[in-house]
């Protein structure tokens, strides 16, 4: 895990770098001023990665970039209210 990304994951039990192997993840965007980040999660048998978004709304998951962009452009934050944990 890259050192700067790993430092951001410390103490965050639901950070993707804690949940998945580093080769499955790409840091797509991140703020140097707060903990807001967007990860790409590369899954087997999928053409596009999922987007895992950590921002002021909480944690959100999107099945692909198009879903994320639609939500972003329409200010739809409903994904943050959907729990993906068992």
C-alpha positions as CSV (number, residue, x, y, z in Angstrom):
1,X,0.0,0.0,0.0
2,X,1.4,3.4,-0.8
3,X,2.6,5.2,2.3
4,X,0.4,8.3,1.9
5,X,-2.7,6.2,1.2
6,X,-1.9,3.9,4.1
7,X,-1.6,6.8,6.5
8,X,-5.1,7.9,5.5
9,X,-6.5,4.4,6.1
10,X,-5.1,4.1,9.7
11,X,-7.9,4.0,12.2
12,X,-10.6,3.8,9.6
13,X,-12.0,0.2,9.7
14,X,-14.0,0.6,6.6
15,X,-11.4,2.1,4.4
16,X,-11.0,0.0,1.2
17,X,-7.3,-0.4,1.8
18,X,-8.2,-2.2,5.0
19,X,-10.9,-4.3,3.4
20,X,-9.2,-5.2,0.0
21,X,-5.8,-6.1,-1.3
22,X,-4.0,-3.1,-2.6
23,X,-3.8,-4.5,-6.2
24,X,-7.6,-4.2,-6.4
25,X,-7.7,-0.5,-5.6
26,X,-6.8,2.8,-7.2
27,X,-7.0,6.1,-5.5
28,X,-9.1,8.1,-8.0
29,X,-9.3,11.4,-6.2
30,X,-8.5,12.7,-2.7
31,X,-8.2,15.9,-0.8
32,X,-5.1,17.0,1.0
33,X,-7.2,19.1,3.4
34,X,-9.6,16.5,4.8
35,X,-10.5,12.8,4.5
36,X,-12.5,13.0,1.3
37,X,-11.5,10.3,-1.1
38,X,-12.7,8.3,-4.1
39,X,-11.4,4.8,-4.7
40,X,-11.8,2.6,-7.8
41,X,-12.4,-1.0,-6.7
42,X,-11.5,-3.5,-9.5
43,X,-13.5,-6.7,-9.2
44,X,-13.2,-9.9,-11.1
45,X,-15.5,-10.4,-14.1
46,X,-16.5,-6.7,-14.2
47,X,-15.7,-4.4,-17.1
48,X,-15.6,-1.2,-15.0
49,X,-14.5,-0.6,-11.4
50,X,-16.9,0.3,-8.6
51,X,-16.4,3.8,-7.0
52,X,-16.2,4.0,-3.3
53,X,-16.7,7.6,-2.2
54,X,-15.8,8.9,1.3
55,X,-17.0,12.5,1.8
56,X,-19.0,14.8,4.0
57,X,-22.1,12.7,3.3
58,X,-20.5,9.5,4.6
59,X,-19.6,6.4,2.6
60,X,-21.2,5.8,-0.8
61,X,-20.7,3.1,-3.4
62,X,-21.5,3.3,-7.1
63,X,-21.4,0.4,-9.5
64,X,-19.6,2.5,-12.2
65,X,-18.5,6.0,-13.2
66,X,-21.7,6.8,-15.0
67,X,-23.8,6.1,-11.8
68,X,-21.4,8.3,-9.8
69,X,-21.5,11.2,-12.3
70,X,-25.3,11.1,-12.5
71,X,-25.5,11.3,-8.7
72,X,-22.9,14.1,-8.5
73,X,-24.5,16.2,-11.2
74,X,-27.9,16.0,-9.6
75,X,-26.7,16.4,-6.0
76,X,-28.2,13.0,-5.2
77,X,-26.6,11.9,-1.9
78,X,-29.0,8.9,-1.4
79,X,-26.2,6.4,-1.8
80,X,-24.8,7.4,1.5
81,X,-27.9,6.1,3.2
82,X,-27.6,2.6,1.8
83,X,-25.6,0.4,4.1
84,X,-23.4,-2.2,2.3
85,X,-22.3,-3.9,5.5
86,X,-24.0,-7.1,6.6
